[in-house]
Amino acid sequence: MEQMKEIIDERTVELIMTVVLIGGPCLGLAVGAVVGLVQKQLRKRTLQGFGLGCFGILNWILWRYYSWMVRYDPQTGYVGLHKVSVLLINVAVFVAVGAVIGVLWAAVSNRAAARDQ
């Protein structure tokens, strides 16, 4: 009987996250510039695209944080994935990050809506 293997290993995920880290802002910048050219708002749309692309950087930072929290250290015997405290801290961090993003998004949207009126 063949030994079970992981569907995706950590090195593959690290590679994907690195691509997201670099590609997110670059893709956002490019798409924003194209949309800006079409809409005749190059500066505004390019900045918006870059801003949205920077979520790739945030995603990478949160991935690194999560990986560190749930790590397995054979020298010390630390296994973060099995600790309820790690789960609760992760929930709190991700909820807080989501709340901050939501507040900032609302503030920017409200400012843009007030400016357009």
C-alpha positions as CSV (number, residue, x, y, z in Angstrom):
1,M,0.0,0.0,0.0
2,E,1.3,3.4,-1.0
3,Q,2.0,5.9,1.7
4,M,-0.3,9.0,1.7
5,K,1.2,12.2,0.5
6,E,0.2,15.8,0.9
7,I,-1.9,17.2,-1.9
8,I,0.1,20.5,-1.8
9,D,3.3,21.0,0.2
10,E,4.5,24.0,2.1
11,R,7.1,24.9,-0.5
12,T,4.5,25.2,-3.2
13,V,2.3,27.4,-1.0
14,E,5.4,29.6,-0.3
15,L,6.0,29.9,-4.0
16,I,2.4,30.9,-4.7
17,M,2.4,33.4,-1.9
18,T,5.6,34.9,-3.2
19,V,4.1,35.2,-6.6
20,V,1.0,37.0,-5.0
21,L,3.4,39.3,-3.1
22,I,5.1,40.4,-6.2
23,G,2.4,40.0,-8.8
24,G,-0.4,41.6,-6.8
25,P,0.9,45.2,-6.9
26,C,2.3,44.8,-10.4
27,L,-1.0,43.4,-11.8
28,G,-3.0,46.1,-9.9
29,L,-0.8,48.8,-11.3
30,A,-1.1,47.5,-14.9
31,V,-4.9,46.9,-14.7
32,G,-5.4,50.3,-13.1
33,A,-3.4,52.0,-15.8
34,V,-5.3,50.3,-18.6
35,V,-8.7,51.2,-17.0
36,G,-7.4,54.7,-16.3
37,L,-6.5,55.1,-20.0
38,V,-9.9,53.9,-21.1
39,Q,-11.8,56.1,-18.6
40,K,-9.4,59.1,-19.1
41,Q,-8.5,59.0,-15.3
42,L,-5.0,57.6,-15.5
43,R,-3.6,58.8,-12.2
44,K,-6.7,58.0,-10.1
45,R,-7.3,54.5,-11.5
46,T,-3.6,53.6,-11.5
47,L,-3.4,54.5,-7.8
48,Q,-6.6,52.5,-7.1
49,G,-5.3,49.5,-8.9
50,F,-2.0,49.7,-7.1
51,G,-3.8,50.0,-3.8
52,L,-5.9,47.0,-4.5
53,G,-2.8,45.1,-5.7
54,C,-1.2,45.8,-2.3
55,F,-3.6,43.4,-0.8
56,G,-1.2,40.8,-2.2
57,I,1.4,42.2,0.2
58,L,-1.0,42.0,3.1
59,N,-1.9,38.5,2.2
60,W,1.8,37.5,2.2
61,I,2.3,39.1,5.6
62,L,-0.7,37.3,7.1
63,W,0.5,34.0,5.6
64,R,3.9,34.4,7.1
65,Y,2.3,35.3,10.5
66,Y,0.0,32.3,10.3
67,S,2.8,29.9,9.3
68,W,4.8,31.1,12.3
69,M,1.9,30.7,14.7
70,V,1.1,27.1,13.7
71,R,4.6,26.0,13.1
72,Y,6.1,22.7,14.4
73,D,9.5,23.0,16.1
74,P,11.0,19.5,16.7
75,Q,13.8,20.9,18.9
76,T,11.4,22.4,21.5
77,G,8.3,20.2,20.7
78,Y,6.2,23.3,20.0
79,V,3.1,22.5,17.9
80,G,1.1,25.7,17.3
81,L,-1.6,24.0,15.3
82,H,-2.8,22.0,18.3
83,K,-3.2,24.9,20.7
84,V,-6.6,26.6,21.3
85,S,-4.8,29.8,22.3
86,V,-3.2,30.0,18.9
87,L,-6.5,29.5,17.2
88,L,-8.1,32.3,19.3
89,I,-5.2,34.7,18.7
90,N,-5.4,34.0,14.9
91,V,-9.1,34.6,14.9
92,A,-8.6,37.9,16.8
93,V,-5.8,39.1,14.5
94,F,-7.7,38.2,11.3
95,V,-11.0,39.8,12.5
96,A,-9.0,42.9,13.5
97,V,-7.3,43.2,10.1
98,G,-10.6,42.7,8.4
99,A,-12.3,45.3,10.5
100,V,-9.5,47.8,9.8
101,I,-9.8,47.1,6.1
102,G,-13.5,47.6,6.2
103,V,-13.3,50.9,8.1
104,L,-10.7,52.2,5.7
105,W,-12.7,51.0,2.6
106,A,-15.8,52.7,4.0
107,A,-13.9,55.9,4.7
108,V,-12.4,56.0,1.2
109,S,-15.7,55.2,-0.4
110,N,-17.6,57.8,1.5
111,R,-15.0,60.4,0.7
112,A,-15.2,59.5,-3.0
113,A,-19.0,59.6,-3.0
114,A,-19.0,63.0,-1.2
115,R,-16.5,64.4,-3.8
116,D,-18.6,63.1,-6.7
117,Q,-21.7,64.9,-5.6
